[in-house]
Amino acid sequence: VEVAVTRDGKVFLNAQPVAMGDLTKKVDDLMENRLNKIVFIKSDSRAKYGDVVNVVDNIRAAGIEQLGLITQEVQPNVNVPLQQ
């Protein structure tokens, strides 16, 4: 199960838009019969910290204790000369 937060505060549950007020219930419904109860959070680097915290709080309210963070590897800027 993956929850994404965009820079403008929109939330997606498994790539489907979801209202913040519905997130806890929808996560709870998805995880009800699963043995592996981990939710992964993916956030735009420009998303507001408060929006991400709100998502985490809503996921935890669904009884989920294991959260994973999805990150992207930062690519080095090859055009910047190394300082010596």
N, CA, C and O atoms as a GROMACS GRO file, in nm:
protein
  336
    1VAL      N    1   0.086  -0.117   0.000
    1VAL     CA    2   0.000   0.000   0.000
    1VAL      C    3   0.090   0.123   0.000
    1VAL      O    4   0.184   0.132   0.079
    2GLU      N    5   0.062   0.215  -0.088
    2GLU     CA    6   0.144   0.334  -0.102
    2GLU      C    7   0.058   0.460  -0.095
    2GLU      O    8  -0.046   0.469  -0.160
    3VAL      N    9   0.102   0.555  -0.014
    3VAL     CA   10   0.036   0.684  -0.003
    3VAL      C   11   0.133   0.790  -0.053
    3VAL      O   12   0.248   0.795  -0.008
    4ALA      N   13   0.089   0.872  -0.145
    4ALA     CA   14   0.173   0.978  -0.201
    4ALA      C   15   0.116   1.114  -0.165
    4ALA      O   16  -0.005   1.134  -0.159
    5VAL      N   17   0.208   1.209  -0.140
    5VAL     CA   18   0.170   1.347  -0.110
    5VAL      C   19   0.238   1.436  -0.214
    5VAL      O   20   0.359   1.430  -0.232
    6THR      N   21   0.159   1.519  -0.281
    6THR     CA   22   0.214   1.608  -0.383
    6THR      C   23   0.251   1.743  -0.322
    6THR      O   24   0.217   1.772  -0.207
    7ARG      N   25   0.321   1.823  -0.400
    7ARG     CA   26   0.364   1.954  -0.348
    7ARG      C   27   0.247   2.046  -0.318
    7ARG      O   28   0.260   2.138  -0.237
    8ASP      N   29   0.134   2.024  -0.384
    8ASP     CA   30   0.017   2.109  -0.357
    8ASP      C   31  -0.078   2.046  -0.254
    8ASP      O   32  -0.192   2.090  -0.240
    9GLY      N   33  -0.031   1.943  -0.183
    9GLY     CA   34  -0.107   1.886  -0.073
    9GLY      C   35  -0.207   1.779  -0.109
    9GLY      O   36  -0.282   1.733  -0.023
   10LYS      N   37  -0.211   1.739  -0.235
   10LYS     CA   38  -0.302   1.631  -0.275
   10LYS      C   39  -0.247   1.498  -0.226
   10LYS      O   40  -0.126   1.477  -0.218
   11VAL      N   41  -0.338   1.407  -0.192
   11VAL     CA   42  -0.301   1.277  -0.138
   11VAL      C   43  -0.356   1.168  -0.229
   11VAL      O   44  -0.470   1.175  -0.275
   12PHE      N   45  -0.273   1.067  -0.254
   12PHE     CA   46  -0.311   0.954  -0.339
   12PHE      C   47  -0.286   0.826  -0.263
   12PHE      O   48  -0.182   0.808  -0.200
   13LEU      N   49  -0.382   0.736  -0.269
   13LEU     CA   50  -0.371   0.604  -0.209
   13LEU      C   51  -0.367   0.503  -0.322
   13LEU      O   52  -0.465   0.486  -0.394
   14ASN      N   53  -0.252   0.436  -0.337
   14ASN     CA   54  -0.232   0.344  -0.449
   14ASN      C   55  -0.267   0.411  -0.582
   14ASN      O   56  -0.338   0.354  -0.665
   15ALA      N   57  -0.217   0.532  -0.601
   15ALA     CA   58  -0.231   0.612  -0.724
   15ALA      C   59  -0.373   0.664  -0.748
   15ALA      O   60  -0.400   0.720  -0.854
   16GLN      N   61  -0.463   0.647  -0.652
   16GLN     CA   62  -0.599   0.699  -0.665
   16GLN      C   63  -0.615   0.818  -0.569
   16GLN      O   64  -0.579   0.807  -0.452
   17PRO      N   65  -0.669   0.930  -0.617
   17PRO     CA   66  -0.686   1.045  -0.527
   17PRO      C   67  -0.778   1.011  -0.410
   17PRO      O   68  -0.876   0.939  -0.424
   18VAL      N   69  -0.743   1.065  -0.294
   18VAL     CA   70  -0.823   1.042  -0.174
   18VAL      C   71  -0.822   1.170  -0.090
   18VAL      O   72  -0.719   1.237  -0.079
   19ALA      N   73  -0.936   1.202  -0.033
   19ALA     CA   74  -0.944   1.318   0.057
   19ALA      C   75  -0.877   1.283   0.189
   19ALA      O   76  -0.886   1.169   0.235
   20MET      N   77  -0.810   1.380   0.249
   20MET     CA   78  -0.741   1.355   0.375
   20MET      C   79  -0.837   1.300   0.480
   20MET      O   80  -0.799   1.213   0.558
   21GLY      N   81  -0.959   1.348   0.482
   21GLY     CA   82  -1.057   1.301   0.578
   21GLY      C   83  -1.099   1.156   0.560
   21GLY      O   84  -1.153   1.094   0.652
   22ASP      N   85  -1.075   1.102   0.442
   22ASP     CA   86  -1.111   0.962   0.413
   22ASP      C   87  -0.993   0.866   0.424
   22ASP      O   88  -1.011   0.745   0.415
   23LEU      N   89  -0.872   0.921   0.442
   23LEU     CA   90  -0.751   0.838   0.435
   23LEU      C   91  -0.748   0.729   0.541
   23LEU      O   92  -0.719   0.613   0.510
   24THR      N   93  -0.778   0.762   0.666
   24THR     CA   94  -0.772   0.663   0.773
   24THR      C   95  -0.864   0.544   0.744
   24THR      O   96  -0.822   0.429   0.755
   25LYS      N   97  -0.987   0.571   0.708
   25LYS     CA   98  -1.084   0.465   0.680
   25LYS      C   99  -1.042   0.380   0.561
   25LYS      O  100  -1.052   0.257   0.564
   26LYS      N  101  -0.994   0.445   0.455
   26LYS     CA  102  -0.956   0.371   0.335
   26LYS      C  103  -0.832   0.284   0.361
   26LYS      O  104  -0.826   0.170   0.313
   27VAL      N  105  -0.735   0.336   0.436
   27VAL     CA  106  -0.618   0.254   0.470
   27VAL      C  107  -0.661   0.138   0.557
   27VAL      O  108  -0.616   0.024   0.536
   28ASP      N  109  -0.746   0.164   0.655
   28ASP     CA  110  -0.795   0.058   0.743
   28ASP      C  111  -0.864  -0.052   0.663
   28ASP      O  112  -0.842  -0.170   0.687
   29ASP      N  113  -0.948  -0.012   0.567
   29ASP     CA  114  -1.019  -0.110   0.484
   29ASP      C  115  -0.921  -0.193   0.400
   29ASP      O  116  -0.938  -0.314   0.388
   30LEU      N  117  -0.820  -0.128   0.343
   30LEU     CA  118  -0.722  -0.199   0.260
   30LEU      C  119  -0.638  -0.298   0.341
   30LEU      O  120  -0.601  -0.404   0.290
   31MET      N  121  -0.608  -0.263   0.464
   31MET     CA  122  -0.517  -0.343   0.545
   31MET      C  123  -0.586  -0.447   0.632
   31MET      O  124  -0.520  -0.527   0.698
   32GLU      N  125  -0.717  -0.447   0.632
   32GLU     CA  126  -0.795  -0.531   0.723
   32GLU      C  127  -0.754  -0.678   0.721
   32GLU      O  128  -0.736  -0.738   0.827
   33ASN      N  129  -0.740  -0.737   0.605
   33ASN     CA  130  -0.712  -0.881   0.596
   33ASN      C  131  -0.568  -0.912   0.555
   33ASN      O  132  -0.539  -1.025   0.515
   34ARG      N  133  -0.480  -0.816   0.564
   34ARG     CA  134  -0.341  -0.839   0.525
   34ARG      C  135  -0.257  -0.881   0.644
   34ARG      O  136  -0.277  -0.834   0.756
   35LEU      N  137  -0.164  -0.970   0.619
   35LEU     CA  138  -0.069  -1.008   0.723
   35LEU      C  139   0.043  -0.906   0.734
   35LEU      O  140   0.087  -0.873   0.844
   36ASN      N  141   0.089  -0.855   0.620
   36ASN     CA  142   0.196  -0.757   0.616
   36ASN      C  143   0.134  -0.617   0.621
   36ASN      O  144   0.088  -0.566   0.519
   37LYS      N  145   0.134  -0.556   0.737
   37LYS     CA  146   0.067  -0.427   0.754
   37LYS      C  147   0.170  -0.314   0.754
   37LYS      O  148   0.198  -0.254   0.858
   38ILE      N  149   0.224  -0.289   0.635
   38ILE     CA  150   0.317  -0.178   0.619
   38ILE      C  151   0.265  -0.087   0.508
   38ILE      O  152   0.218  -0.134   0.404
   39VAL      N  153   0.273   0.042   0.532
   39VAL     CA  154   0.232   0.141   0.434
   39VAL      C  155   0.355   0.222   0.397
   39VAL      O  156   0.430   0.267   0.484
   40PHE      N  157   0.375   0.242   0.268
   40PHE     CA  158   0.487   0.321   0.219
   40PHE      C  159   0.438   0.462   0.186
   40PHE      O  160   0.332   0.480   0.126
   41ILE      N  161   0.517   0.559   0.224
   41ILE     CA  162   0.484   0.699   0.200
   41ILE      C  163   0.584   0.756   0.101
   41ILE      O  164   0.705   0.743   0.118
   42LYS      N  165   0.530   0.819  -0.003
   42LYS     CA  166   0.612   0.885  -0.104
   42LYS      C  167   0.569   1.031  -0.106
   42LYS      O  168   0.450   1.061  -0.120
   43SER      N  169   0.665   1.121  -0.093
   43SER     CA  170   0.632   1.262  -0.087
   43SER      C  171   0.717   1.341  -0.186
   43SER      O  172   0.837   1.316  -0.201
   44ASP      N  173   0.654   1.436  -0.251
   44ASP     CA  174   0.728   1.530  -0.334
   44ASP      C  175   0.822   1.608  -0.242
   44ASP      O  176   0.784   1.642  -0.130
   45SER      N  177   0.942   1.636  -0.287
   45SER     CA  178   1.038   1.707  -0.203
   45SER      C  179   0.991   1.848  -0.170
   45SER      O  180   1.041   1.909  -0.076
   46ARG      N  181   0.896   1.900  -0.245
   46ARG     CA  182   0.842   2.034  -0.220
   46ARG      C  183   0.710   2.032  -0.142
   46ARG      O  184   0.649   2.136  -0.121
   47ALA      N  185   0.667   1.913  -0.100
   47ALA     CA  186   0.544   1.903  -0.020
   47ALA      C  187   0.566   1.968   0.115
   47ALA      O  188   0.677   1.967   0.169
   48LYS      N  189   0.461   2.025   0.169
   48LYS     CA  190   0.470   2.087   0.301
   48LYS      C  191   0.487   1.980   0.408
   48LYS      O  192   0.420   1.876   0.406
   49TYR      N  193   0.576   2.008   0.500
   49TYR     CA  194   0.604   1.915   0.609
   49TYR      C  195   0.474   1.881   0.684
   49TYR      O  196   0.451   1.765   0.718
   50GLY      N  197   0.390   1.981   0.708
   50GLY     CA  198   0.265   1.959   0.780
   50GLY      C  199   0.172   1.863   0.708
   50GLY      O  200   0.102   1.785   0.773
   51ASP      N  201   0.171   1.867   0.575
   51ASP     CA  202   0.088   1.774   0.497
   51ASP      C  203   0.136   1.630   0.515
   51ASP      O  204   0.056   1.538   0.529
   52VAL      N  205   0.268   1.612   0.514
   52VAL     CA  206   0.324   1.478   0.531
   52VAL      C  207   0.296   1.426   0.672
   52VAL      O  208   0.261   1.309   0.691
   53VAL      N  209   0.312   1.513   0.772
   53VAL     CA  210   0.283   1.474   0.911
   53VAL      C  211   0.136   1.435   0.925
   53VAL      O  212   0.104   1.339   0.994
   54ASN      N  213   0.048   1.510   0.862
   54ASN     CA  214  -0.095   1.479   0.867
   54ASN      C  215  -0.124   1.342   0.806
   54ASN      O  216  -0.206   1.267   0.859
   55VAL      N  217  -0.056   1.309   0.696
   55VAL     CA  218  -0.072   1.177   0.634
   55VAL      C  219  -0.024   1.068   0.729
   55VAL      O  220  -0.093   0.968   0.748
   56VAL      N  221   0.093   1.088   0.789
   56VAL     CA  222   0.146   0.989   0.885
   56VAL      C  223   0.048   0.970   1.000
   56VAL      O  224   0.021   0.856   1.040
   57ASP      N  225  -0.005   1.079   1.054
   57ASP     CA  226  -0.101   1.070   1.165
   57ASP      C  227  -0.226   0.991   1.125
   57ASP      O  228  -0.276   0.911   1.203
   58ASN      N  229  -0.275   1.015   1.004
   58ASN     CA  230  -0.394   0.944   0.957
   58ASN      C  231  -0.367   0.796   0.936
   58ASN      O  232  -0.453   0.712   0.964
   59ILE      N  233  -0.249   0.762   0.888
   59ILE     CA  234  -0.214   0.621   0.868
   59ILE      C  235  -0.201   0.552   1.004
   59ILE      O  236  -0.249   0.439   1.020
   60ARG      N  237  -0.139   0.617   1.098
   60ARG     CA  238  -0.125   0.558   1.233
   60ARG      C  239  -0.262   0.544   1.301
   60ARG      O  240  -0.283   0.450   1.378
   61ALA      N  241  -0.354   0.635   1.271
   61ALA     CA  242  -0.489   0.625   1.327
   61ALA      C  243  -0.562   0.501   1.275
   61ALA      O  244  -0.657   0.454   1.337
   62ALA      N  245  -0.516   0.450   1.160
   62ALA     CA  246  -0.574   0.327   1.104
   62ALA      C  247  -0.513   0.203   1.168
   62ALA      O  248  -0.545   0.091   1.129
   63GLY      N  249  -0.425   0.222   1.267
   63GLY     CA  250  -0.365   0.110   1.336
   63GLY      C  251  -0.236   0.060   1.272
   63GLY      O  252  -0.186  -0.046   1.310
   64ILE      N  253  -0.184   0.132   1.178
   64ILE     CA  254  -0.061   0.093   1.110
   64ILE      C  255   0.058   0.145   1.189
   64ILE      O  256   0.069   0.265   1.215
   65GLU      N  257   0.147   0.054   1.227
   65GLU     CA  258   0.264   0.093   1.304
   65GLU      C  259   0.391   0.090   1.220
   65GLU      O  260   0.490   0.153   1.256
   66GLN      N  261   0.388   0.018   1.108
   66GLN     CA  262   0.506   0.010   1.023
   66GLN      C  263   0.488   0.100   0.902
   66GLN      O  264   0.400   0.078   0.819
   67LEU      N  265   0.573   0.201   0.893
   67LEU     CA  266   0.571   0.294   0.781
   67LEU      C  267   0.706   0.287   0.711
   67LEU      O  268   0.810   0.279   0.775
   68GLY      N  269   0.702   0.292   0.580
   68GLY     CA  270   0.825   0.297   0.501
   68GLY      C  271   0.825   0.425   0.420
   68GLY      O  272   0.719   0.475   0.382
   69LEU      N  273   0.942   0.477   0.395
   69LEU     CA  274   0.956   0.598   0.313
   69LEU      C  275   1.017   0.561   0.180
   69LEU      O  276   1.119   0.492   0.174
   70ILE      N  277   0.956   0.608   0.074
   70ILE     CA  278   1.008   0.585  -0.060
   70ILE      C  279   1.087   0.710  -0.098
   70ILE      O  280   1.034   0.821  -0.095
   71THR      N  281   1.212   0.690  -0.135
   71THR     CA  282   1.296   0.803  -0.174
   71THR      C  283   1.353   0.780  -0.312
   71THR      O  284   1.354   0.668  -0.363
   72GLN      N  285   1.398   0.888  -0.371
   72GLN     CA  286   1.467   0.878  -0.499
   72GLN      C  287   1.612   0.917  -0.477
   72GLN      O  288   1.643   1.007  -0.400
   73GLU      N  289   1.698   0.847  -0.546
   73GLU     CA  290   1.840   0.878  -0.536
   73GLU      C  291   1.865   1.014  -0.601
   73GLU      O  292   1.818   1.041  -0.711
   74VAL      N  293   1.940   1.098  -0.531
   74VAL     CA  294   1.976   1.229  -0.585
   74VAL      C  295   2.090   1.210  -0.683
   74VAL      O  296   2.194   1.153  -0.650
   75GLN      N  297   2.068   1.258  -0.803
   75GLN     CA  298   2.171   1.246  -0.906
   75GLN      C  299   2.268   1.362  -0.894
   75GLN      O  300   2.225   1.477  -0.884
   76PRO      N  301   2.398   1.335  -0.894
   76PRO     CA  302   2.495   1.444  -0.886
   76PRO      C  303   2.488   1.531  -1.011
   76PRO      O  304   2.463   1.482  -1.122
   77ASN      N  305   2.509   1.658  -0.991
   77ASN     CA  306   2.508   1.752  -1.103
   77ASN      C  307   2.645   1.745  -1.169
   77ASN      O  308   2.743   1.793  -1.112
   78VAL      N  309   2.652   1.687  -1.287
   78VAL     CA  310   2.780   1.665  -1.354
   78VAL      C  311   2.834   1.793  -1.416
   78VAL      O  312   2.949   1.796  -1.461
   79ASN      N  313   2.754   1.899  -1.421
   79ASN     CA  314   2.798   2.025  -1.482
   79ASN      C  315   2.870   2.116  -1.383
   79ASN      O  316   2.925   2.218  -1.422
   80VAL      N  317   2.868   2.080  -1.257
   80VAL     CA  318   2.932   2.163  -1.157
   80VAL      C  319   3.077   2.117  -1.139
   80VAL      O  320   3.102   2.001  -1.104
   81PRO      N  321   3.174   2.208  -1.162
   81PRO     CA  322   3.314   2.168  -1.147
   81PRO      C  323   3.348   2.142  -1.000
   81PRO      O  324   3.297   2.210  -0.911
   82LEU      N  325   3.432   2.045  -0.976
   82LEU     CA  326   3.475   2.015  -0.840
   82LEU      C  327   3.569   2.123  -0.792
   82LEU      O  328   3.657   2.167  -0.866
   83GLN      N  329   3.552   2.166  -0.669
   83GLN     CA  330   3.641   2.266  -0.611
   83GLN      C  331   3.764   2.196  -0.555
   83GLN      O  332   3.754   2.089  -0.496
   84GLN      N  333   3.878   2.259  -0.574
   84GLN     CA  334   4.001   2.198  -0.525
   84GLN      C  335   4.063   2.286  -0.420
   84GLN      O  336   4.168   2.252  -0.366
   0.00000   0.00000   0.00000
